[in-house]
């Protein structure tokens, strides 16, 4: 995959904290940003996929063929 440069404008204290964090974890700010973006986008993709599945289920309609309103109270509470 081709890499491209991106310029970010961040507050100085945040950059300092990121540098310390990256050094403590033997990585770079670039890698941290890339991983955070990938993680956020992955969560978004998963959420969209789940929403699409739920909408497909809802669109398919109910999974029963009996109208719940047609069941009497006695039938609902019938003991076996």
BAVEX-559030 format. One record per atom (N, C-alpha, C): atom name; x, y, z; residue in one letter. Coordinates in Angstrom, 2 decimals. Layout:
at | c1 | c2 | c3 | aa
CA | X | Y | Z | A
...
***
This chain:
at | c1 | c2 | c3 | aa
N | 0.85 | -1.17 | 0.00 | X
CA | 0.00 | 0.00 | 0.00 | X
C | 0.89 | 1.24 | 0.00 | X
N | 0.57 | 2.17 | -0.84 | X
CA | 1.35 | 3.41 | -0.93 | X
C | 1.08 | 4.28 | 0.29 | X
N | 2.13 | 4.81 | 0.88 | X
CA | 2.00 | 5.71 | 2.03 | X
C | 2.09 | 7.15 | 1.54 | X
N | 1.29 | 7.99 | 2.17 | X
CA | 1.32 | 9.42 | 1.86 | X
C | 1.51 | 10.19 | 3.15 | X
N | 2.08 | 11.37 | 3.04 | X
CA | 2.32 | 12.21 | 4.21 | X
C | 1.07 | 13.00 | 4.57 | X
N | 0.95 | 13.27 | 5.86 | X
CA | -0.17 | 14.03 | 6.38 | X
C | 0.37 | 14.97 | 7.46 | X
N | -0.01 | 16.23 | 7.40 | X
CA | 0.42 | 17.19 | 8.41 | X
C | -0.72 | 17.41 | 9.39 | X
N | -0.40 | 17.27 | 10.68 | X
CA | -1.39 | 17.50 | 11.73 | X
C | -0.97 | 18.68 | 12.57 | X
N | -1.95 | 19.37 | 13.09 | X
CA | -1.68 | 20.48 | 14.01 | X
C | -2.26 | 20.08 | 15.36 | X
N | -1.36 | 19.84 | 16.31 | X
CA | -1.77 | 19.39 | 17.63 | X
C | -1.16 | 20.29 | 18.70 | X
N | -1.80 | 20.39 | 19.86 | X
CA | -1.24 | 21.20 | 20.95 | X
C | 0.11 | 20.62 | 21.41 | X
N | 1.02 | 21.50 | 21.74 | X
CA | 2.37 | 21.09 | 22.17 | X
C | 2.36 | 20.09 | 23.32 | X
N | 1.55 | 20.30 | 24.36 | X
CA | 1.54 | 19.33 | 25.46 | X
C | 1.12 | 17.92 | 24.99 | X
N | 0.20 | 17.86 | 24.06 | X
CA | -0.24 | 16.57 | 23.54 | X
C | 0.89 | 15.89 | 22.76 | X
N | 1.61 | 16.66 | 22.00 | X
CA | 2.74 | 16.10 | 21.24 | X
C | 3.80 | 15.57 | 22.19 | X
N | 4.09 | 16.33 | 23.27 | X
CA | 5.07 | 15.88 | 24.25 | X
C | 4.63 | 14.57 | 24.89 | X
N | 3.36 | 14.51 | 25.28 | X
CA | 2.84 | 13.28 | 25.89 | X
C | 2.91 | 12.12 | 24.91 | X
N | 2.59 | 12.38 | 23.66 | X
CA | 2.63 | 11.33 | 22.64 | X
C | 4.05 | 10.82 | 22.42 | X
N | 5.02 | 11.73 | 22.43 | X
CA | 6.42 | 11.32 | 22.26 | X
C | 6.87 | 10.43 | 23.42 | X
N | 6.51 | 10.81 | 24.64 | X
CA | 6.88 | 10.02 | 25.81 | X
C | 6.20 | 8.65 | 25.75 | X
N | 4.91 | 8.65 | 25.44 | X
CA | 4.17 | 7.40 | 25.35 | X
C | 4.77 | 6.48 | 24.28 | X
N | 5.05 | 7.05 | 23.12 | X
CA | 5.63 | 6.27 | 22.02 | X
C | 6.98 | 5.69 | 22.43 | X
N | 7.82 | 6.49 | 23.07 | X
CA | 9.13 | 6.01 | 23.50 | X
C | 8.99 | 4.89 | 24.54 | X
N | 8.06 | 5.04 | 25.47 | X
CA | 7.84 | 4.02 | 26.49 | X
C | 7.35 | 2.71 | 25.88 | X
N | 6.66 | 2.80 | 24.75 | X
CA | 6.11 | 1.61 | 24.11 | X
C | 6.90 | 1.20 | 22.87 | X
N | 8.10 | 1.75 | 22.74 | X
CA | 9.01 | 1.39 | 21.65 | X
C | 8.33 | 1.48 | 20.28 | X
N | 7.69 | 2.61 | 20.04 | X
CA | 7.01 | 2.83 | 18.76 | X
C | 7.15 | 4.30 | 18.38 | X
N | 6.42 | 4.72 | 17.37 | X
CA | 6.48 | 6.12 | 16.93 | X
C | 5.09 | 6.74 | 17.00 | X
N | 5.06 | 8.05 | 16.98 | X
CA | 3.78 | 8.75 | 16.94 | X
C | 3.04 | 8.37 | 15.66 | X
N | 3.77 | 8.24 | 14.58 | X
CA | 3.17 | 7.86 | 13.30 | X
C | 2.42 | 6.53 | 13.44 | X
N | 3.07 | 5.56 | 14.06 | X
CA | 2.45 | 4.25 | 14.24 | X
C | 1.25 | 4.35 | 15.18 | X
N | 1.37 | 5.12 | 16.23 | X
CA | 0.26 | 5.32 | 17.16 | X
C | -0.96 | 5.89 | 16.44 | X
N | -0.75 | 6.94 | 15.66 | X
CA | -1.85 | 7.59 | 14.94 | X
C | -2.46 | 6.60 | 13.95 | X
N | -1.61 | 5.89 | 13.20 | X
CA | -2.11 | 4.93 | 12.22 | X
C | -2.97 | 3.86 | 12.90 | X
N | -2.47 | 3.30 | 14.02 | X
CA | -3.22 | 2.25 | 14.72 | X
C | -4.52 | 2.77 | 15.30 | X
N | -4.49 | 3.98 | 15.85 | X
CA | -5.72 | 4.56 | 16.40 | X
C | -6.76 | 4.80 | 15.31 | X
N | -6.32 | 5.29 | 14.16 | X
CA | -7.25 | 5.50 | 13.05 | X
C | -7.81 | 4.19 | 12.54 | X
N | -6.94 | 3.19 | 12.40 | X
CA | -7.41 | 1.88 | 11.93 | X
C | -8.42 | 1.28 | 12.89 | X
N | -8.14 | 1.41 | 14.18 | X
CA | -9.05 | 0.87 | 15.19 | X
C | -10.40 | 1.58 | 15.15 | X
N | -10.38 | 2.91 | 15.07 | X
CA | -11.62 | 3.68 | 15.03 | X
C | -12.43 | 3.34 | 13.78 | X
N | -11.77 | 3.24 | 12.65 | X
CA | -12.47 | 2.95 | 11.41 | X
C | -12.99 | 1.51 | 11.39 | X
N | -12.25 | 0.60 | 12.00 | X
CA | -12.69 | -0.78 | 12.09 | X
C | -13.96 | -0.88 | 12.94 | X
N | -13.98 | -0.17 | 14.06 | X
CA | -15.18 | -0.16 | 14.91 | X
C | -16.37 | 0.40 | 14.13 | X
N | -16.12 | 1.46 | 13.38 | X
CA | -17.18 | 2.08 | 12.57 | X
C | -17.70 | 1.10 | 11.53 | X
N | -16.81 | 0.39 | 10.86 | X
CA | -17.20 | -0.60 | 9.86 | X
C | -18.02 | -1.72 | 10.50 | X
N | -17.57 | -2.18 | 11.68 | X
CA | -18.29 | -3.25 | 12.37 | X
C | -19.68 | -2.78 | 12.79 | X
N | -19.77 | -1.54 | 13.26 | X
CA | -21.07 | -0.99 | 13.67 | X
C | -22.00 | -0.87 | 12.47 | X
N | -21.49 | -0.42 | 11.34 | X
CA | -22.31 | -0.32 | 10.13 | X
C | -22.78 | -1.70 | 9.67 | X
N | -21.89 | -2.68 | 9.72 | X
CA | -22.26 | -4.04 | 9.31 | X
C | -23.34 | -4.60 | 10.23 | X
N | -23.20 | -4.37 | 11.53 | X
CA | -24.20 | -4.85 | 12.48 | X
C | -25.54 | -4.17 | 12.25 | X
N | -25.51 | -2.86 | 11.99 | X
CA | -26.75 | -2.13 | 11.72 | X
C | -27.41 | -2.66 | 10.45 | X
N | -26.61 | -2.96 | 9.43 | X
CA | -27.16 | -3.49 | 8.18 | X
C | -27.81 | -4.85 | 8.42 | X
N | -27.17 | -5.69 | 9.26 | X
CA | -27.76 | -6.99 | 9.57 | X
C | -29.08 | -6.83 | 10.31 | X
N | -29.11 | -5.91 | 11.28 | X
CA | -30.35 | -5.68 | 12.03 | X
C | -31.46 | -5.16 | 11.12 | X
N | -31.13 | -4.26 | 10.21 | X
CA | -32.13 | -3.75 | 9.29 | X
C | -32.64 | -4.85 | 8.36 | X
N | -31.76 | -5.74 | 7.94 | X
CA | -32.20 | -6.85 | 7.09 | X
C | -33.15 | -7.78 | 7.85 | X
N | -32.85 | -8.03 | 9.11 | X
CA | -33.74 | -8.85 | 9.93 | X
C | -35.09 | -8.17 | 10.10 | X
N | -35.06 | -6.86 | 10.39 | X
CA | -36.31 | -6.12 | 10.57 | X
C | -37.12 | -6.09 | 9.27 | X
N | -36.44 | -5.96 | 8.16 | X
CA | -37.13 | -5.91 | 6.87 | X
C | -37.79 | -7.24 | 6.54 | X
N | -37.17 | -8.34 | 6.98 | X
CA | -37.72 | -9.66 | 6.71 | X
C | -39.04 | -9.89 | 7.45 | X
N | -39.27 | -9.12 | 8.47 | X
CA | -40.53 | -9.22 | 9.19 | X
C | -40.48 | -10.21 | 10.34 | X
N | -41.62 | -10.39 | 10.98 | X
CA | -41.68 | -11.29 | 12.13 | X
C | -41.42 | -12.74 | 11.71 | X
N | -40.95 | -13.52 | 12.66 | X
CA | -40.62 | -14.91 | 12.38 | X
C | -41.74 | -15.86 | 12.79 | X
N | -42.90 | -15.34 | 13.12 | X
CA | -44.01 | -16.21 | 13.49 | X
C | -45.16 | -15.93 | 12.54 | X
N | -46.02 | -16.94 | 12.38 | X
CA | -47.12 | -16.80 | 11.44 | X
C | -48.44 | -16.52 | 12.13 | X
N | -48.43 | -16.55 | 13.46 | X
CA | -49.66 | -16.30 | 14.21 | X
C | -49.68 | -14.85 | 14.68 | X
N | -50.81 | -14.21 | 14.52 | X
CA | -50.98 | -12.84 | 15.00 | X
C | -51.04 | -12.89 | 16.52 | X
N | -50.12 | -12.23 | 17.23 | X
CA | -50.12 | -12.28 | 18.69 | X
C | -51.45 | -11.81 | 19.29 | X
N | -52.14 | -10.92 | 18.59 | X
CA | -53.43 | -10.42 | 19.10 | X
C | -54.52 | -11.47 | 19.06 | X
N | -54.32 | -12.52 | 18.29 | X
CA | -55.34 | -13.57 | 18.18 | X
C | -55.24 | -14.61 | 19.29 | X
N | -54.23 | -14.54 | 20.14 | X
CA | -54.05 | -15.51 | 21.22 | X
C | -54.77 | -15.00 | 22.45 | X
N | -55.60 | -15.85 | 23.02 | X
CA | -56.36 | -15.44 | 24.21 | X
C | -55.46 | -15.44 | 25.44 | X
N | -55.93 | -14.75 | 26.46 | X
CA | -55.18 | -14.69 | 27.70 | X
C | -55.02 | -16.08 | 28.30 | X
N | -56.09 | -16.88 | 28.25 | X
CA | -56.03 | -18.24 | 28.79 | X
C | -55.00 | -19.07 | 28.05 | X
N | -54.91 | -18.93 | 26.73 | X
CA | -53.92 | -19.68 | 25.96 | X
C | -52.50 | -19.26 | 26.34 | X
N | -52.30 | -17.98 | 26.58 | X
CA | -50.97 | -17.49 | 26.96 | X
C | -50.52 | -18.08 | 28.30 | X
N | -51.47 | -18.27 | 29.21 | X
CA | -51.13 | -18.73 | 30.55 | X
C | -51.44 | -20.21 | 30.76 | X
N | -51.68 | -20.91 | 29.69 | X
CA | -51.99 | -22.34 | 29.77 | X
C | -50.81 | -23.10 | 30.37 | X
N | -51.09 | -24.01 | 31.27 | X
CA | -50.06 | -24.82 | 31.91 | X
C | -50.03 | -26.19 | 31.24 | X
N | -48.85 | -26.74 | 31.11 | X
CA | -48.72 | -28.05 | 30.48 | X
C | -48.73 | -29.12 | 31.49 | X
***
